[in-house]
């Protein structure tokens, strides 16, 4: 069974009920709702369709709310502006007529307060870095820049400020409204865009707590500042998304693969799920077959040990959404055949991870191909997943909300919801009977179990048990 999870973005190409159901059957574990597009009614309808399709498919499927964040854009440009190296570009705080006269171009941006934070010498990238300018003067109403790399400016092009100390919050007023909507709709994960430091994550978590939500918050790493502050961000996040699109603008593009590998390793060492996003299968937006480069990119992300890979335009607006997922499944399965489980040994683990690590070592030594985790909050499943066992991790919980959250974790198969008002032995018997009936386990298997006593208490995982073949047969009545 595939261990690396797949996230698919919902959009015009994929929001019909039959396509969503086909995507689930093809292998999607989580659907992403991109709040840079669509209103609340649009997203509410998508959530309803996803929940119905998941139920009809008999699959556990998660939903990720991706907040738009403070994406800075140029205002309306009536006629395209051609910039050449050495010319002057003035960027205004207030809306103006965007035009060019006598080698001096004028534009405005939709987050004018950012101009206050800029310093002489700071770089500004426009249109994903295709156009680059440097700040040479600051004035109360504008900044004056000189063009380093020219190009054509048109309406709503994105603007980046690599390395600049920007004070604007990652959570905009729109994001806060969207977040409240997402919590009410019961989304499972929230991805926070343009994170700079740990304070952005803490602010988001505080809002979720105040609104009585329990969503896991993923920090999107797509700015130079986020890369610099990655250790502090990891300390407060529930997971990480490496958003390579804007990241490839903010940092030299040749550094992106190295940054990706370093962050994946740091996240794994922390026991946090990590998503690789952006341009995983771009070639399949308009083609039934991917390029060799895309195939290699996916395979390398799998071999790095990423928890999940995300499809964006491929499923949102592409011509072949279902085929893209099927292709990703094929590539993942092939790469996982040579995954180096031996590299996941940890000679020194904390007491919090001792049971999880011991269960992985035990499963390997006795050749148990499944580790059964009984968990209240999902933490035990997350801890076992951290050590990337060759054995499949079957998770049993007491709450369906927690079960859906486990869809993001590497190697974890969110299986069933069990009553917590029973003795451990009865819980084990209930699991075995269900799993055998559903053909999840076989009578000739040996299983490693982890659970806590007393049952139903968060953080109480303190038991490891081996369930032998004869014990399984006795429970199922063979």
PADRENBA-310477 format. One record per residue (C-alpha): residue in three letters; y, x, z. Coordinates in steps of 0.001 Angstrom, whole numbers, padded with zeros to 6 digits, always signed. Each point is the difference from the previous one (the first is absolute). Layout:
! residues N
ALAYXZ;...
! end
This chain:
! residues 478
UNK+000000+000000+000000;UNK+003445+001312-000991;UNK+001950+001601+002856;UNK+003471+000440-001551;UNK+001936-003274-000075;UNK+002020-001524-002856;UNK+003408-001689+000273;UNK+001237-002112-002927;UNK+003573-001195-000505;UNK+000496-003668-000806;UNK+002293-000803-002922;UNK+000309-002097-003155;UNK-003222+001460-001409;UNK-002109-000726+003062;UNK+001282-002949+002039;UNK-002137-002715-001576;UNK-002787-001192+002343;UNK-002810+000905-002398;UNK+001361+003524-000524;UNK+000448+000601+003734;UNK-003576-001129+000563;UNK-001176+002326-002791;UNK+001951+002870+001558;UNK-001728-000607+003348;UNK-003399-000086-001697;UNK+000892+003198-001889;UNK+000679+001837+003274;UNK+003521-000604+001335;UNK+000134+000332+003795;UNK+003720-000656+000543;UNK+002725-001695-002010;UNK+003546+001377+000014;UNK+002980-002338-000116;UNK+003026+001855-001387;UNK+003087-001496+001661;UNK+002291+001756-002471;UNK-000873-002949-002245;UNK-000422-003725+000575;UNK+001276-002402+002651;UNK-001778-001290+003096;UNK-001450-003014-001778;UNK-001501+002320-002624;UNK-001632+002218+002627;UNK-001153-002932+002122;UNK-001841-001419-002999;UNK-001618+003377-000685;UNK-001166+000267+003619;UNK-001552-003460-000192;UNK-001826+000869-003225;UNK-001295+003280+001447;UNK-001311-001659+003167;UNK-001766-002745-001969;UNK-001502+002471-002484;UNK-001224+002260+002815;UNK-001661-002928+001759;UNK-001669-001181-003196;UNK-001230+003548-000684;UNK-001291+000436+003542;UNK+001964+003255+000292;UNK+002365+001362+002651;UNK+003284+000789-001776;UNK+003204+001391+001503;UNK+003622-000601-001029;UNK+002668+002719+000007;UNK+003699-000922+000038;UNK+001999+002760-001699;UNK+003651-000304+001064;UNK+002547+000947-002657;UNK+002166+002204+002233;UNK+003417+001425-000909;UNK-000682+000868-003633;UNK+003400+001162-001221;UNK+000995-001089-003493;UNK+002959+000308-002355;UNK+002055-003166-000515;UNK+000418-001862-003269;UNK+000738+002222-002996;UNK+001270-002027-002970;UNK-000524+002763-002563;UNK-002354+002995+000495;UNK+001819+003137+001156;UNK-000968+003326-001563;UNK+000330+002958+002383;UNK-000016+003657-001031;UNK-000361+003169+002048;UNK+003269+001070+001635;UNK+001667-003409-000210;UNK+001330-001919+002990;UNK-001636-003097+001504;UNK+001967-001925+002626;UNK-002036-002248+002301;UNK+002007-002762+001678;UNK-000622-002016+003153;UNK+001435-003248-001372;UNK-001079-001766-003219;UNK+001989+001243-002984;UNK-000251-000087-003774;UNK-002683+002579-000767;UNK+001251+002010-002947;UNK+000755+003460-001368;UNK+003375+001314-001136;UNK+000932+003559-000974;UNK-003244+001570+001331;UNK+000372-001798+003353;UNK-002537-002755+000738;UNK+000357-002591+002778;UNK-002748-002018+001705;UNK-000652-001700+003354;UNK-003133-000427+002143;UNK-001294-002905+002085;UNK-000175+001955+003298;UNK+003546+001466+000146;UNK-000354+001164+003630;UNK-002326+002751-001220;UNK+002964+001759-001604;UNK+001394+000589+003511;UNK-003057+002108+000842;UNK+000170+002310-003001;UNK+001237+003578+000237;UNK+001513+002336-002570;UNK-002918+001561-001878;UNK-002449-002876+000526;UNK-002096-000990-003000;UNK-000215-003555-001357;UNK-002823-001031-002332;UNK+000308-002989-002325;UNK-002710-001815-001994;UNK-002955+001647+001782;UNK+001619+003428-000220;UNK+000604-000069-003752;UNK+003731+000395+000733;UNK+001188+002420+002698;UNK+003477+000532+001412;UNK+001493+002034+002854;UNK+002730-001137+002417;UNK+003168+002090-000452;UNK+002634-002174+001747;UNK+000138-002822+002548;UNK+002706-002658+000194;UNK+000377-003174+002109;UNK-000938-002262-002905;UNK-002384+002194-001985;UNK-001844+003274-000438;UNK+000524+002202-003016;UNK-003019+001730-001503;UNK-000690+002414-002810;UNK-002851-000618-002434;UNK-002805+002574+000141;UNK-002443-001848-002250;UNK+001369-002693-002284;UNK-001452-003233-001304;UNK+000717-003687-000526;UNK+001130-002197+002900;UNK-000695-003718-000175;UNK+000029-002915+002455;UNK-002105+000011+003182;UNK-001387+003510-000415;UNK-001345+001470+003246;UNK+001915+002657+001927;UNK-001536+002615+002332;UNK+001608+002464+002412;UNK-002607+002752+000515;UNK+000467+001858+003259;UNK+003218-001781+000971;UNK+000443-001199+003597;UNK+000193-003733-000676;UNK+000734-002233+003005;UNK-000961-003332-001570;UNK-003007-001697+001636;UNK-003295-000354-001868;UNK+000049-003659+001105;UNK+002644-001980-001868;UNK+001180-003492+000974;UNK-002179-001335-002832;UNK-002986+001939+001345;UNK+000432-001565+003439;UNK-000022-003497-001483;UNK-003016+000881-002148;UNK-001788+001537+002974;UNK+000413-003165+002061;UNK-001382-001989-002923;UNK-002983+002372-000321;UNK-000819-000250+003694;UNK+000087-003808-000145;UNK-002300+000095-003014;UNK-002441+002272+001818;UNK+000070+003061-002273;UNK-002203+002801+001314;UNK+002037+003096-000825;UNK+003678+000825-000508;UNK+001102+002948-002140;UNK+003480+001267+000846;UNK+001848+001555-002949;UNK+002246+003084+000005;UNK-000910+001076+003515;UNK+002010+002993+001182;UNK-001302+000546+003514;UNK-001908-001559+002897;UNK+002960-002195+001001;UNK-000432-002118-003137;UNK-003616-000769+000943;UNK+000902-000698+003618;UNK+002684-002479-001094;UNK-002484-001845-002228;UNK-002634-000112+002743;UNK+002519-001314+002496;UNK+000849-002909-002291;UNK-003691-000789-000506;UNK-000597+000087+003751;UNK+003009-002256+000641;UNK-001334-002508-002529;UNK-003458+000159+001643;UNK-001642+001555-003055;UNK-002788+002593+000007;UNK+000352+001498-003478;UNK-000834+003658-000592;UNK+003065+001873-001263;UNK-000429+002543-002806;UNK+002719+002571-000612;UNK+000656+000543-003693;UNK+000549+003697-000568;UNK+002371+000115-002964;UNK+002992+002031+001167;UNK+000540+003679+000695;UNK+001047-000859+003557;UNK-003276-001835+000602;UNK-001943+003073-001104;UNK+002045+002162+002360;UNK-000567-002445+002890;UNK-003628-000824-000775;UNK-001401+001066+003386;UNK+002398-002243+001936;UNK-000654-002867-002416;UNK-003772+000381+000439;UNK+000415-000251+003780;UNK+001362-003557-000175;UNK-001542-001456-003178;UNK-003195-002021-000419;UNK-000542+001506-003430;UNK+001621+001918-002852;UNK+000632-000801-003652;UNK+000771+002934-002276;UNK+002279-001701-002550;UNK+000048+002601-002736;UNK+002558-001706-002257;UNK+003213+000528+001967;UNK-001561+002999+001754;UNK-000287+001714-003392;UNK+003739-000498-000442;UNK+000997+001124+003499;UNK-002028+003234-000043;UNK-000884+002342-002883;UNK-002737-001827-001871;UNK-002333+003001+000026;UNK-000083-000192+003794;UNK-001258-003616+000127;UNK-003758+000803-000260;UNK+000261+002565+002795;UNK+002036-002346+002208;UNK-002580-002713-000655;UNK-002875+002216+001130;UNK+001856+001209+003086;UNK+000966-003510+001124;UNK-003500-001387-000596;UNK-001406+002747+002232;UNK+002609-000561+002712;UNK-000612-003764-000020;UNK-003773+000461+000178;UNK+000353+002429+002895;UNK+002050-002671+001805;UNK-002560-002673-000796;UNK+002512-001980-002070;UNK-000859-001743-003282;UNK+001785+001437-003020;UNK+000702-001674-003356;UNK+000674+001846-003261;UNK+002330-002043-002216;UNK+001810+000054-003354;UNK-001284+000793-003483;UNK-003682+000190+000892;UNK-001052-001690-003256;UNK+003256-000295-001933;UNK-001810+000572-003293;UNK-001847-003303+000469;UNK+003174-002102+000115;UNK-000266-000345-003779;UNK-003388+001558-000759;UNK-003549-001079+000772;UNK-000917+003638+000699;UNK+001706+002486+002360;UNK+001055+003538-000783;UNK-002051+002905+001341;UNK+002999+000962+002119;UNK+000014-003374+001781;UNK-003744+000211+000613;UNK+000398+003476+001499;UNK+002919-001162+002152;UNK-002085-002793+001540;UNK-003016+002242+000522;UNK+002109+002645+001737;UNK+001562-002582+002326;UNK-003514-001140+000939;UNK-001157+003558+000620;UNK+003074+000610+002173;UNK-001258-002837+002207;UNK+002688-002661-000565;UNK-000842-003348+001594;UNK+001353-002114-002849;UNK+001351+000310-003532;UNK+002638-002404-001267;UNK+000514-001573-003407;UNK+003569-001127-000748;UNK+001081-000872-003546;UNK-003626+000264-001086;UNK-000811-003330+001663;UNK+003497-001489+000365;UNK+001159+000085-003621;UNK-002743+001839-001884;UNK-002148-001482-002744;UNK-003284+000855+001720;UNK+000222-000663+003770;UNK-003684-000752+000614;UNK-001196+002794-002278;UNK+002308+002436+001837;UNK-001650-000859+003328;UNK-003487+000289-001482;UNK+000876+003403-001450;UNK+001396+001187+003339;UNK-003205-001112+001733;UNK-002077+002037-002472;UNK+002121+003123+000499;UNK-000037-000342+003798;UNK-003770-000441+000147;UNK-000570+003026-002204;UNK+002356+002192+002053;UNK-001537-001129+003298;UNK-003377+001336-001139;UNK+001312+003531+000573;UNK+002251-000689+002996;UNK-000329+002904+002423;UNK-000937-001736+003261;UNK-000756+003389+001556;UNK+003717+000879+000012;UNK+000666-002861+002405;UNK-001403+001773+003057;UNK+002326+000229+003009;UNK-001140+002506+002631;UNK+002549-001216+002553;UNK+000780-003699+000456;UNK+001884-001841+002733;UNK-001735-002317+002437;UNK+001465-002971-001908;UNK-001960+001034-003082;UNK-003153+001288+001719;UNK-002089-003163-000467;UNK+001072-000397-003638;UNK-000728+003625-000852;UNK-003299-000010+001863;UNK-001134-003103-001887;UNK+000724+001742-003311;UNK-001920+003143+000999;UNK-002882-002081+001346;UNK-000204-002106-003179;UNK-000130+003175-002063;UNK-002680+001625+002169;UNK-002351-002999+000046;UNK+000861-000958-003596;UNK+001311-003434+000853;UNK+001776-001319-003083;UNK+002128-002491+001947;UNK+002210+000213+003091;UNK+000581-003400+001606;UNK+003310-000297+001842;UNK+000836-002839+002389;UNK+003771+000102+000516;UNK+002662-002183+001619;UNK+003143+001476-001587;UNK-001448+001901-002954;UNK+000752+003377+001614;UNK-003668+000980+000297;UNK-000573-000590-003724;UNK+003131+002018-000790;UNK-001238+002851+002188;UNK-003443+000116-001590;UNK+001596-000134-003457;UNK+002119+003038+000867;UNK-003093+002212-000078;UNK-001020-001178-003493;UNK-003734-000512+000667;UNK-002527-000159-002828;UNK-001293-003146+001724;UNK+001620-003352-000774;UNK+002058-001428+002889;UNK-000670-003692+000672;UNK+002739-001526+002179;UNK-000370-003087+002183;UNK+003023-001498+001749;UNK+001030-003074+001969;UNK+003029-000926-002119;UNK+000272-000586-003754;UNK+003509+001537-000087;UNK-001462+003295+001224;UNK-002849-000259-002503;UNK+002491-000162-002888;UNK+001849+003063+001305;UNK-003192+002036-000231;UNK-000004-000464-003794;UNK+002316+003023-000259;UNK-002290+002457+001809;UNK-002125+002521-001865;UNK-003719-000749+000186;UNK+000433-003124+002152;UNK-001663-003227-001099;UNK+001693-002813+001970;UNK-003016-002181+000618;UNK+000263-002885+002444;UNK+001732-001695+002916;UNK-002145-000267+003139;UNK+000659-001893+003210;UNK+001161+002290+002808;UNK-001259-002388+002673;UNK-003510+001403+000098;UNK-001984+002938+001328;UNK-000267+003154-002157;UNK-003712-000554-000657;UNK+000620-003506-001323;UNK+002830+001291-002178;UNK-002290+002623-001515;UNK-002680-002615-000700;UNK+002522-002336-001624;UNK+001217+002822-002250;UNK-003507+001102-001021;UNK-001080-003527-000902;UNK+003134-000641-002061;UNK-000045+003376-001723;UNK-003697-000309-000899;UNK+000552-003532-001309;UNK+002916+001238-002125;UNK-002070+002987-001205;UNK+002485+002429+001517;UNK-002755+001779+001945;UNK-003742+000354-000574;UNK-002869-000161+002447;UNK-001016+003607-000687;UNK+003389+001529+000866;UNK+001142+001924+003042;UNK+003496-000858+001203;UNK+002535+001672+002292;UNK+002076-002448+002065;UNK+003241+000555+001903;UNK+001486-002594+002336;UNK+001884-000433+003227;UNK-000823-001334+003406;UNK+001423-002297+001218;UNK-000078-001870-003328;UNK+003334-001094-001477;UNK+002195+002502+001811;UNK+002254+002173-002166;UNK-000753+003711+000348;UNK-003321-000473+001782;UNK-002295+001549-002646;UNK-002323+002120+002118;UNK-003535-000578-001286;UNK-002120+001436-002808;UNK-003363-001524-000749;UNK-002746+000615-002544;UNK-001622-003115-001420;UNK-003405+000958-001347;UNK-002011-001715-002696;UNK-002407-001647+002447;UNK+002927-001404+002009;UNK+001565-001490-003135;UNK-003328-001566-000963;UNK-000389-001472+003470;UNK+003482-001578-000105;UNK-000516-001560-003448;UNK-003533-001136+000902;UNK-002095+002193-002296;
! end
